[in-house]
């Protein structure tokens, strides 16, 4: 599916539903509805999952700092990074690296 491929290649960039809809020749509401019906989650939740999975890899395998990890995974705000990391993992980045190390 070209759409999923696009998300996997571009999750570190700003992605808007209207931009995606234009690229894939549909309306934002139709795209959101279709994605949720196939994937069971919203597009934005999927993008956050991609980002947080990569963040976990960067924190453990590459030992990147939290700030660098946030930047490399598409978060322009550390607060947002912390918020979504905790939502998706149940812990802060610092707690995650301590439990792994």
N, C-alpha and C positions, 0 to 999 in steps of 0.2 A: 504494500500500500504506500503510494508516494507521500501521502500526508504524514504517516508515522515516520517515514524516512526523513522528511523535512524537519519534523520535531526533534528527532534524534541528532540531526546535524546542526540544528540551530537553537537548542535549548538555552545556550549561554547568552543569546541576544534577547532584546525586547521583542516579545511576540504578542500581537494583538489579534483578537478574534476577527475584527474587520479586515485587517491585513491578510490573514489566512483565508478568509472567505473570498476576497478578491483574487488571490493567487490561485485558488482552486475553483473559481467560477461558481460560487454559490452565495447564499446569504449567511450572515453570522448566526442567525437563529437556527437555520437548517443545519449548518455545520455543527453547532453545539449539540443539537438534539441527536443528530446522527452519531456523533462521536460517543456521546453518553450511552446511546442504545447499544453500540457495539462493544465499548470498553468498560462500561459500568461506572465510570467516573468522568468528571468534567475535564476539558482540555487543560485548564490551568492546574488542576490537581495532578494531572499526568506530567505536565512540565515540571512542577515542583518535585515530583517523585524522581524524575530524571536528574534534576539538579542535586537533590539530596543524596541520591545513590552515588553520583560522581563525587560529591563533597566527602562522603564517608571514605571513598577510595583515596582521595587526595590526602585526607587527614591521617589515614593509616599507612598506606603504601608509600606515599611521597613525603609524609611528615610536613606538609605545608602548614603555614600559620592559619589561624581562623580567618584573619583578614584576607589573606591571599586566596584561600579556598572560596570565600564568599565572592570575591571578584572574578575568579576563574570559572565559577558556576553560574554567573549571570545575575548575582544580587548586587545592586548598586547601594544597598543600605545594609549595614551590619545588623541593625535591629530586625529587618525583614529576614535576613539569613537565620538569626537566632530563633525567631518566631517559627519559621517553617521547618527548621531543623528539629526543633522540639516537637512540633506537631507530628512530623513523620517518623521520628525515632523515639520519642518519649523522654529525651534527655538533651541537655545542651551540648554544643560541640566539645566543650572542655570535659564534661562528664564522659562523653563518648571516647575521647582520646585516652582518658585515665583508665577506663575499664578495659580498653584494648591494649594498653601499654603495660 
